[in-house]
Amino acid sequence: MRSGFCTGARSAFGAAAHHLLAQTGLSRRLTHVLAVDYTPADRYLERINLVFDGGIADGRPAGAVPVRELGRAMAPAQAARVADALAGRALPFLLHGQRAA
């Protein structure tokens, strides 16, 4: 089972929590979406990426990346999704990491 993908009976929240645990060792119950990013089909299938609120980490857990360093730790579209989600007060609709309108 690939980390972060919704397959079978696993919910989007469950997939995100599994991915967070696999990547950082943080076990969180994810309940709020901060951004939705639609990515049209290109070399991959069409998909929807969700950015979840994982809360604030106590201290600096292994695998955690400070917000200011996200651009170096993530693919550009991933970093754009997270930065836009953290900057917004409302749930933005994104198109491949950028605001759709």
C-alpha positions, 0 to 999 in steps of 0.5 A: 500500500502506497503511503498517502493514497486512498485505496479500498476502504481507507479514507483521505484522512487515514491516508494522510495520517499514514503518510505523515507517520511514514514520512515523519514518525508523527502520529496525528488524527487529521480532521481538517483540510486546509487546501484542495488542489486539482491536478489535471492528467499529465504523465500521471492520472488526474488527481486531487491533492488535499493539504491537512492540518496536522497541528503544531509539533512540540519541539522539533520531531525527527523528520519535521521541516520548518515552514521556512524550509519547505521549498527545499524539502518538497517538490515545488507544487507540494511546497506551493500547496502548503504555503498557500494553505498556511497563508489563507484564512479560507479554504482555497481551490488550487490548480496544480499548486496555484490558486485557480482564480 
